[in-house]
Amino acid sequence: MSALTARSVSRLAGVHPDLVRVITSAAKRYEAATGCNVEITEGLRTEARQRQLLERGATRTMNSRHLTGHAVDVHFLADGEARWDWPLFDKFAIYVKAAANALAIPIVWGGDWKTFKDGPHFELSRKDYP
C-alpha cells in the first residue's frame, strides 16, 4: 500500500506513470524509515496556474515540466503539521534517487540545480522524457 494520502494520490492525476512509480516507492520507504509523511502539493499544472506562480516569483519559467505531467512538488507532514524544512528535502531526495535507480527511471531533483534551488521539485529527465 502507498504511503501517500488520498489527497496526494489525486494530485498525481495526469502525472507520467514512471514518475508516479518513483515518488510512490520513495514516499513509502521514507515514511517507514522516518515516520514522516510525504504529501504531493502539485503535479500536473495548467498554463494559468504556471503563469500565476511566475507572477508571484515562485517559478522562473513558463516551460515547466509540471505543464506536461513530468514533475511533482512535495512537502512533508510531521505530527500533523506541514513542513518545508530543507533537511527533510535533502533526506527525501536520497529515497527518490534510490527508487529511481532501482526502477531505472532518470530523475532530476530541483535541489541539485545550480541556480534557483527548488527542494520540493522532482521531475523526469528531459533528455529521457522529452
Sequence and secondary structure as in RCSB ss.txt:
>XXXX:A:sequence
MSALTARSVSRLAGVHPDLVRVITSAAKRYEAATGCNVEITEGLRTEARQRQLLERGATRTMNSRHLTGHAVDVH
FLADGEARWDWPLFDKFAIYVKAAANALAIPIVWGGDWKTFKDGPHFELSRKDYP
>XXXX:A:secstr
  SS HHHHHTTTTS HHHHHHHHHHHHHHHHHHS EEEEEESS  HHHHHHHHHHTS S S  GGGGT EEEEE
EEETTEEE  HHHHHHHHHHHHHHHHHHT  EEEGGG SSS  TTEEEE TTT  
